[in-house]
Amino acid sequence: MMSQNTDFELERARLHSAYQKLNAGKQTEKEESPATSYWTFLKLRIGFSVLLFFFFAAGAKAFDSPKTKNVQKVLQQIDQKDPYTQKAIEKVQSVFPK
C-alpha cells in the first residue's frame, strides 16, 4: 500500500515538472496585468468604432447613388408583376418614406 502512494507522488511530481518546463515562458491568466486587458479592450473598441464609421460613411454615399436608383427601378418593374414583392416594397417605403 505504501509503494502505491509513493509511485503516485513520484508520478505527480514528474508531471508537474514537465508542465513547468512546457509553460516556463508563458504568462498565466493569474499573472496577466490589468493594463494589458484594458489596452486590449481599448484597441478592440477603437477598431469597432472605426469599422462602424466606415459602414455608415459607405451607406450614406451609396444611399443616393445612381446604382441605388437602378435597383429601385428594377424593384418597381418587379412590383408591377408580383403582388408579394409589391407588399414588401410598400412595407419598406412605409419605414423609409421618400
C-alpha positions, 0 to 999 in steps of 0.5 A: 500500500505504501509503494502505491502512494509513493509511485503516485507522488513520484508520478505527480511530481514528474508531471508537474515538472514537465508542465513547468518546463512546457509553460516556463515562458508563458504568462498565466491568466493569474499573472496577466496585468490589468493594463494589458486587458484594458489596452486590449479592450481599448484597441478592440473598441477603437477598431469597432468604432472605426469599422462602424464609421466606415459602414455608415460613411459607405451607406450614406454615399451609396444611399443616393447613388445612381446604382441605388436608383437602378435597383429601385427601378428594377424593384418597381418593374418587379412590383408591377408583376408580383403582388408579394414583392409589391407588399414588401416594397410598400412595407419598406417605403412605409419605414423609409418614406421618400 
